[in-house]
Amino acid sequence: MKLNLCIVDDEIRITESLAEYFIRQGCSVRTANDPHSALEIIHTQPVDVVITDVVMPGMTGLELLKACKTYDPRIEIILISGHGTMATVIDAMRQGAIDYIPKPFRLRDVQMALERTSRFLQLKASLAVSKRQNSLISRQLESRMERQFIGESPQIRQVLSLTMQAAQDRDLNVLITGENGTGKEIIARIIHFAGERKKFPFYPLNSAAIPEDLLESEFFGHCKGAFTGATSTREGCLSLADGGTLFLDEIGDMPQVLQAKLLRVLEDKRFRAVGDTRQQQVDVRLISASNKNLSALVQQGVFRMDLLYRLNTLEIHIPPLRERIQDVKPLSRYFCSYFAQRMNRPVPQLSDAALAHVQRYYFPGNVRELRNMIQRAMILNASNLLQSEDFELRLQSEPVGESGLNLDASERKLVLKALQTAGFNQTKAAALLGISRDALRRRIAKHDIVILHEVE
């Protein structure tokens, strides 16, 4: 592990001697002959360890220790002093010093202290990786049943073929498009877990689910004091996904300011945390997803064309369920088996009439809606055979005539019908469509649907 050192002492002879010695040991070394110069280095350069004298003019080593820990708690401090007492040593350790060396000292003494510090930093880094991986383990276990993308249609076979090709290239940026509920995150997880980066974290971030004023901090992380409420240093999703995959869902909703910064990350593999002056290196594969037409957003001036070109090195489009109706049968069987296991009961069968009944449905909520339909049917019917009456298809599809081939017009009609069926209660209408309330509101705005008052 190559360490970045900052050596601080008011005696130039000592800083030069230590710098020369540790440069030969393979360390990156900066020197300062007063604490204020040392703080300038810490604020502008990456520093892992500070080796500092205790007694210096203008600021003591203990005061420098406190300033360093306030700026970045990850910096480790080794103190050197010829005037220390046991009380000084205890005070230093309480304030966060990792080691204390009395003067006069040998270079070997400082080297041994640095070796102990290096082992501690390596252990801390390994622990951080384990925490990042384990923090996602429950979500990964929960979705393990759903990582296998179910389908027999030619469209899905093509999607899976592209997915496995994408998994073979560890650095390929992938854009996954499709309506809500089609399984975009599942495809992203397959790419991650079938590729070289599977031993590192898969970190999902929904651009539409985080308030805009917090999105940059969530993405890049922030330093303590970077803004009101930033009481501690916090890693962002870029750091948390380092080595693995960052999945950006609903990327079409990302603010333009953040789009520009994301483009810079893709080009340089570097970023700065909010409130930090130092750049950090990062190695992530980016998989993004959108239910919107990003090319149309580019034409509207709300999405950067150069970013789109970097995101869609390979685009995987997942067709809606209504365009691959033959997949309803294998998906239904899968969900019956899945929920039977969770409910500790035999796997039920779908009658031929029930299957035909379900296949006539329009599925505005796609696979997610089918999943919910199967779960509801199994809750209401405890027998081993699910019938047509177990599936309440509230939004029956209508025959598509020549005028009904426009996707936007069809979507507007479905949204209106859901609102009318729900008595203009947006929460209930969203449930009927199998989408979130925020997603429904975006569609209401998209289609200029006027609601005089919302029913709660």
VOLUM-535282 format. One record per residue (C-alpha): residue number from 0; x, y, z. Coordinates in Angstrom, 1 decimal. Layout:
N
   num       c1       c2       c3
   NUM        X        Y        Z
...
END
This chain:
456
   num       c1       c2       c3
     0      0.0      0.0      0.0
     1      1.6      3.3     -1.2
     2      1.1      5.9      1.5
     3      0.8      9.6      1.0
     4      2.8     11.3      3.9
     5      2.9     14.8      5.2
     6      6.0     15.4      7.4
     7      5.8     18.5      9.7
     8      8.6     19.9     11.8
     9     10.1     23.4     12.3
    10     13.6     21.9     11.8
    11     14.3     21.6      8.1
    12     17.0     19.1      8.8
    13     14.5     16.7     10.3
    14     11.8     17.0      7.5
    15     14.4     16.6      4.8
    16     16.0     13.6      6.4
    17     12.6     11.8      7.0
    18     11.4     12.8      3.5
    19     14.5     11.3      1.8
    20     14.2      8.1      3.8
    21     10.5      7.5      3.1
    22     10.7      8.4     -0.6
    23     13.3      5.6     -0.9
    24     10.7      3.3      0.9
    25      8.2      4.1     -1.9
    26      6.0      6.7     -0.2
    27      4.7      9.9     -1.7
    28      6.0     12.6      0.6
    29      5.1     16.3      1.2
    30      7.0     18.4      3.8
    31      6.1     21.5      5.8
    32      8.1     23.5      8.4
    33      5.1     25.0     10.1
    34      1.6     23.7     10.9
    35     -0.3     26.3      8.7
    36      1.7     25.1      5.6
    37      0.8     21.6      6.6
    38     -2.9     22.4      6.6
    39     -2.6     23.9      3.1
    40     -1.1     20.6      1.9
    41     -3.9     18.6      3.6
    42     -6.6     20.7      2.0
    43     -5.2     20.4     -1.5
    44     -3.4     17.0     -1.7
    45     -4.3     13.4     -0.8
    46     -2.8     12.6      2.6
    47     -3.0      9.3      4.5
    48     -0.6      9.9      7.4
    49      0.8     13.1      9.0
    50      4.1     12.8     11.0
    51      4.4     15.9     13.1
    52      6.5     17.4     15.9
    53      4.5     18.4     19.0
    54      6.3     21.7     19.9
    55      6.2     24.2     17.0
    56      5.7     28.0     16.8
    57      2.2     29.2     16.0
    58      0.4     25.9     16.6
    59      1.2     22.8     18.6
    60      1.2     19.3     17.1
    61     -1.9     18.5     19.2
    62     -3.7     21.5     17.7
    63     -2.6     20.4     14.3
    64     -3.9     16.9     15.1
    65     -7.3     18.3     16.0
    66     -7.5     20.4     12.9
    67     -6.6     17.4     10.7
    68     -9.2     15.1     12.3
    69    -11.8     17.8     12.0
    70    -11.1     18.2      8.3
    71    -10.9     14.5      7.5
    72    -11.2     11.9     10.2
    73     -9.5      9.3      7.9
    74     -6.1     11.0      8.2
    75     -3.9      9.2     10.8
    76     -1.4     11.2     12.9
    77      2.0     10.1     14.3
    78      3.4     12.6     16.9
    79      7.1     13.1     17.6
    80      8.4     15.1     20.6
    81     11.3     15.5     23.0
    82      9.2     17.3     25.6
    83      6.4     14.9     26.1
    84      5.0     13.6     29.3
    85      2.7     10.7     30.0
    86     -0.2     13.2     30.2
    87      0.7     14.5     26.7
    88      0.8     11.0     25.3
    89     -2.6     10.2     26.8
    90     -4.1     13.4     25.5
    91     -2.8     12.7     22.0
    92     -4.2      9.2     22.0
    93     -7.6     10.5     23.2
    94     -7.7     13.1     20.4
    95     -7.0     10.4     17.8
    96     -3.2     10.0     17.3
    97     -2.3      6.5     16.2
    98      1.3      6.6     17.5
    99      3.7      8.6     19.6
   100      7.5      8.6     19.2
   101      9.9     10.3     21.8
   102     13.0     12.3     20.7
   103     15.7     11.5     20.1
   104     14.6      8.9     17.6
   105     16.1      6.6     15.0
   106     14.7      6.4     11.5
   107     13.9      2.8     12.2
   108     11.6      3.9     15.0
   109      9.6      6.1     12.7
   110      9.5      3.3     10.0
   111      8.1      0.8     12.5
   112      5.4      3.3     13.6
   113      4.6      3.9      9.9
   114      4.4      0.1      9.2
   115      2.0     -0.3     12.1
   116     -0.1      2.5     10.7
   117      0.0      1.0      7.2
   118     -1.3     -2.3      8.5
   119     -4.1     -0.5     10.4
   120     -5.1      1.5      7.2
   121     -5.1     -1.8      5.2
   122     -7.3     -3.4      7.8
   123     -9.6     -0.4      7.8
   124     -9.9     -0.4      4.0
   125    -10.7     -4.2      4.0
   126    -13.4     -3.6      6.7
   127    -14.9     -0.8      4.6
   128    -15.1     -3.0      1.6
   129    -16.8     -5.7      3.7
   130    -19.3     -3.3      5.1
   131    -20.2     -2.0      1.6
   132    -20.7     -5.5      0.4
   133    -22.6     -6.6      3.4
   134    -24.8     -3.5      3.4
   135    -26.2     -4.7      0.1
   136    -26.4     -8.4      1.0
   137    -30.0     -8.4      2.3
   138    -31.2     -6.7     -0.9
   139    -29.2     -9.1     -3.1
   140    -30.6    -12.1     -1.2
   141    -34.1    -10.7     -1.5
   142    -33.8    -10.3     -5.2
   143    -31.9    -13.5     -5.9
   144    -35.1    -15.3     -7.0
   145    -35.7    -12.5     -9.4
   146    -32.3    -12.3    -11.0
   147    -33.2    -14.9    -13.5
   148    -35.1    -13.0    -16.2
   149    -38.1    -15.2    -17.1
   150    -39.4    -15.4    -20.7
   151    -39.7    -17.6    -23.8
   152    -40.4    -15.0    -26.4
   153    -37.9    -14.1    -29.2
   154    -37.7    -10.6    -27.8
   155    -36.6    -11.8    -24.3
   156    -34.1    -14.2    -25.8
   157    -32.6    -11.3    -27.7
   158    -32.5     -9.2    -24.5
   159    -30.8    -12.0    -22.6
   160    -28.2    -12.5    -25.4
   161    -27.3     -8.8    -25.3
   162    -27.2     -8.9    -21.5
   163    -24.7    -11.8    -21.4
   164    -22.5    -10.1    -24.1
   165    -22.5     -6.9    -22.0
   166    -21.5     -8.9    -18.9
   167    -18.3    -10.1    -20.6
   168    -16.9     -6.5    -20.9
   169    -16.1     -5.2    -17.4
   170    -16.0     -1.5    -18.5
   171    -18.8     -1.3    -21.0
   172    -21.4      1.4    -20.2
   173    -24.9      0.1    -20.8
   174    -28.2      1.9    -21.1
   175    -31.3     -0.1    -20.4
   176    -34.6      1.3    -21.6
   177    -38.2      0.2    -21.2
   178    -41.4      1.0    -19.4
   179    -41.8      0.9    -15.6
   180    -42.1     -2.7    -14.3
   181    -40.3     -4.4    -17.2
   182    -37.3     -5.5    -15.1
   183    -34.6     -3.0    -15.9
   184    -32.8     -3.4    -12.6
   185    -32.9     -7.2    -12.9
   186    -31.1     -6.9    -16.2
   187    -28.5     -4.6    -14.6
   188    -28.0     -7.1    -11.8
   189    -27.5    -10.0    -14.3
   190    -24.8     -8.0    -16.1
   191    -23.1     -7.3    -12.8
   192    -23.2    -10.8    -11.3
   193    -22.3    -12.5    -14.6
   194    -19.2    -10.4    -15.0
   195    -15.8     -9.8    -13.5
   196    -17.0     -7.2    -11.1
   197    -19.4     -9.6     -9.2
   198    -17.1     -9.7     -6.1
   199    -17.5     -6.0     -5.7
   200    -20.7     -4.0     -4.8
   201    -23.7     -3.5     -7.0
   202    -25.0     -0.1     -5.9
   203    -28.4      1.1     -7.2
   204    -29.4      4.8     -7.1
   205    -32.7      6.2     -8.3
   206    -32.2      9.7     -9.6
   207    -36.0     10.4     -9.3
   208    -36.3      9.2     -5.7
   209    -33.8     11.6     -4.1
   210    -34.4     15.4     -3.6
   211    -32.5     17.4     -6.1
   212    -30.6     19.4     -3.5
   213    -29.3     16.1     -1.9
   214    -28.6     14.3     -5.2
   215    -25.0     15.6     -5.6
   216    -24.1     14.7     -2.0
   217    -25.6     11.2     -2.5
   218    -23.7     10.8     -5.7
   219    -20.2     12.2     -4.7
   220    -20.4     12.2     -0.9
   221    -19.5     15.2      1.2
   222    -17.0     16.5      3.8
   223    -17.9     17.5      7.3
   224    -19.2     21.1      7.3
   225    -19.7     21.2      3.5
   226    -23.3     22.4      4.0
   227    -25.8     22.9      6.8
   228    -26.5     19.5      8.4
   229    -23.3     17.9      7.2
   230    -22.1     16.9     10.7
   231    -19.7     14.2      9.5
   232    -17.8     13.1      6.4
   233    -20.0     10.7      4.2
   234    -19.1      8.6      1.3
   235    -21.2      8.8     -1.9
   236    -22.4      6.1     -4.1
   237    -19.4      6.5     -6.4
   238    -17.1      5.5     -3.5
   239    -19.4      2.8     -2.3
   240    -19.6      1.2     -5.7
   241    -15.8      1.4     -6.3
   242    -14.6     -1.7     -8.1
   243    -18.2     -2.8     -8.9
   244    -21.2     -1.5    -10.7
   245    -23.2      1.8    -10.2
   246    -26.8      1.4    -11.4
   247    -28.4      4.8    -12.1
   248    -32.2      4.3    -12.5
   249    -34.5      7.0    -14.0
   250    -31.4      8.8    -15.3
   251    -33.6     11.0    -17.5
   252    -34.6     12.8    -14.3
   253    -31.0     13.7    -13.4
   254    -30.5     17.5    -13.1
   255    -28.3     19.0    -15.9
   256    -25.7     20.3    -13.4
   257    -25.1     16.7    -12.2
   258    -25.2     15.4    -15.8
   259    -22.1     17.6    -16.5
   260    -20.3     16.2    -13.5
   261    -21.2     12.7    -14.3
   262    -19.8     13.1    -17.8
   263    -16.5     14.3    -16.3
   264    -16.4     11.2    -14.1
   265    -16.9      9.0    -17.1
   266    -14.1     10.7    -18.9
   267    -11.5     11.1    -16.1
   268    -12.5      8.4    -13.6
   269    -12.1     11.0    -10.9
   270    -14.4     13.1     -8.8
   271    -14.5     15.5     -5.8
   272    -16.8     15.1     -2.8
   273    -18.9     18.1     -2.0
   274    -16.8     20.5      0.1
   275    -13.6     18.8     -0.7
   276    -10.7     20.2     -2.8
   277     -9.1     16.8     -3.5
   278     -9.9     14.5     -6.3
   279    -10.5     10.8     -5.7
   280     -9.9      8.0     -8.2
   281    -12.8      5.6     -8.9
   282    -13.2      2.4    -10.9
   283    -16.8      1.6    -11.6
   284    -18.9      0.2    -14.4
   285    -21.9      2.5    -15.1
   286    -25.3      0.9    -16.0
   287    -28.1      3.4    -16.4
   288    -31.8      3.0    -17.1
   289    -34.7      5.1    -18.2
   290    -38.4      4.8    -19.0
   291    -38.1      8.0    -21.1
   292    -36.9      8.6    -24.6
   293    -33.5     10.2    -23.9
   294    -33.1     11.3    -27.5
   295    -36.3     13.3    -27.2
   296    -35.1     14.8    -24.0
   297    -31.9     15.8    -25.8
   298    -34.0     17.6    -28.5
   299    -35.9     19.3    -25.7
   300    -32.6     20.6    -24.2
   301    -33.1     18.8    -20.8
   302    -30.5     16.0    -21.4
   303    -26.9     16.3    -22.6
   304    -26.2     14.8    -26.0
   305    -22.6     14.1    -25.1
   306    -23.6     12.2    -21.9
   307    -26.1     10.1    -23.9
   308    -23.4      9.1    -26.2
   309    -21.2      8.0    -23.3
   310    -24.1      6.1    -21.6
   311    -25.4      4.1    -24.5
   312    -22.3      2.3    -25.7
   313    -24.7     -0.6    -25.7
   314    -28.5     -0.1    -25.4
   315    -30.7     -2.9    -24.2
   316    -34.4     -2.3    -24.7
   317    -36.9     -4.4    -22.8
   318    -40.3     -4.6    -24.6
   319    -43.4     -4.2    -22.5
   320    -45.3     -7.3    -21.5
   321    -48.2     -6.6    -23.8
   322    -45.8     -6.9    -26.8
   323    -44.6    -10.4    -25.7
   324    -47.8    -11.9    -24.3
   325    -46.4    -15.5    -24.6
   326    -44.2    -14.7    -21.6
   327    -47.2    -14.3    -19.4
   328    -47.4    -18.1    -18.9
   329    -43.8    -18.8    -17.8
   330    -43.9    -15.6    -15.6
   331    -47.1    -16.7    -14.0
   332    -45.7    -20.1    -13.2
   333    -42.6    -18.6    -11.8
   334    -44.5    -16.2     -9.5
   335    -46.9    -19.0     -8.4
   336    -43.8    -21.0     -7.3
   337    -42.1    -18.0     -5.7
   338    -45.1    -17.0     -3.6
   339    -46.0    -20.7     -2.7
   340    -42.5    -21.0     -1.2
   341    -43.0    -17.8      0.8
   342    -46.4    -18.8      2.0
   343    -45.3    -22.4      2.7
   344    -48.1    -24.0      0.6
   345    -48.3    -26.2     -2.6
   346    -47.7    -24.5     -5.9
   347    -51.1    -23.7     -7.4
   348    -51.9    -24.1    -11.1
   349    -53.6    -21.6    -13.4
   350    -56.7    -22.9    -15.2
   351    -56.6    -22.5    -19.0
   352    -59.5    -20.0    -18.8
   353    -57.6    -18.0    -16.1
   354    -54.5    -17.9    -18.3
   355    -56.4    -16.8    -21.4
   356    -58.2    -14.2    -19.2
   357    -54.9    -12.7    -18.0
   358    -53.3    -12.8    -21.4
   359    -56.0    -10.5    -22.7
   360    -55.0     -7.8    -20.3
   361    -53.1     -4.7    -21.4
   362    -50.6     -4.8    -18.5
   363    -49.8     -1.0    -18.0
   364    -47.6     -2.0    -15.0
   365    -45.9     -4.8    -17.0
   366    -44.2     -7.7    -15.1
   367    -44.4     -5.9    -11.8
   368    -48.2     -5.7    -12.2
   369    -48.4     -9.4    -13.1
   370    -46.4    -10.3    -10.0
   371    -48.9     -8.3     -7.8
   372    -51.8    -10.0     -9.5
   373    -50.5    -13.5     -8.8
   374    -49.8    -12.6     -5.2
   375    -53.3    -11.2     -4.7
   376    -54.9    -14.2     -6.3
   377    -53.0    -16.6     -4.1
   378    -54.0    -14.7     -1.0
   379    -57.7    -14.7     -1.9
   380    -57.7    -18.3     -3.2
   381    -56.1    -20.9     -0.9
   382    -56.8    -23.8     -3.3
   383    -54.4    -25.4     -5.7
   384    -56.2    -24.0     -8.8
   385    -56.5    -20.3     -9.7
   386    -59.5    -19.4    -11.7
   387    -60.5    -16.4    -13.9
   388    -62.5    -14.8    -11.1
   389    -59.3    -14.6     -8.9
   390    -57.9    -12.0    -11.2
   391    -59.6     -8.6    -11.1
   392    -58.6     -6.9    -14.3
   393    -59.8     -3.4    -13.5
   394    -58.4     -1.8    -16.7
   395    -59.5     -4.0    -19.5
   396    -57.6     -3.5    -22.7
   397    -59.5     -2.3    -25.7
   398    -59.1     -3.5    -29.3
   399    -56.3     -1.4    -30.9
   400    -57.5      0.2    -34.1
   401    -55.5      2.2    -36.6
   402    -55.9      5.3    -34.4
   403    -54.7      3.4    -31.3
   404    -51.2      2.7    -32.5
   405    -49.8      5.9    -31.0
   406    -48.0      5.0    -27.7
   407    -48.4      8.4    -26.1
   408    -52.1      8.5    -26.9
   409    -52.6      5.0    -25.5
   410    -50.8      5.9    -22.4
   411    -52.8      9.1    -21.9
   412    -56.0      7.1    -22.3
   413    -54.9      4.6    -19.7
   414    -53.9      7.3    -17.2
   415    -57.3      9.0    -17.7
   416    -59.2      5.7    -17.3
   417    -57.3      4.9    -14.1
   418    -58.0      8.3    -12.6
   419    -61.7      8.0    -13.5
   420    -61.9      4.5    -12.1
   421    -60.3      5.6     -8.9
   422    -62.5      8.7     -8.5
   423    -59.4     10.9     -9.2
   424    -57.6      9.6     -6.1
   425    -54.0      9.6     -7.4
   426    -52.8      7.0     -4.9
   427    -55.5      4.5     -6.0
   428    -55.0      5.3     -9.7
   429    -51.3      4.7     -9.4
   430    -52.0      1.3     -7.7
   431    -54.3      0.4    -10.6
   432    -51.6      1.2    -13.1
   433    -49.0     -0.7    -11.1
   434    -46.7      2.4    -10.8
   435    -45.7      4.8     -8.0
   436    -47.7      8.0     -7.3
   437    -44.7     10.1     -8.4
   438    -44.6      8.2    -11.7
   439    -48.3      8.9    -12.2
   440    -47.8     12.6    -11.5
   441    -45.1     12.8    -14.1
   442    -47.5     11.2    -16.6
   443    -50.3     13.6    -15.7
   444    -47.9     16.5    -16.4
   445    -46.5     14.8    -19.5
   446    -50.0     14.5    -21.1
   447    -51.3     17.8    -19.8
   448    -54.2     16.1    -17.9
   449    -56.0     18.7    -15.8
   450    -57.3     17.7    -12.4
   451    -59.4     20.3    -10.7
   452    -59.1     18.7     -7.3
   453    -57.6     15.5     -6.0
   454    -59.6     13.2     -3.9
   455    -57.8     11.8     -0.9
END
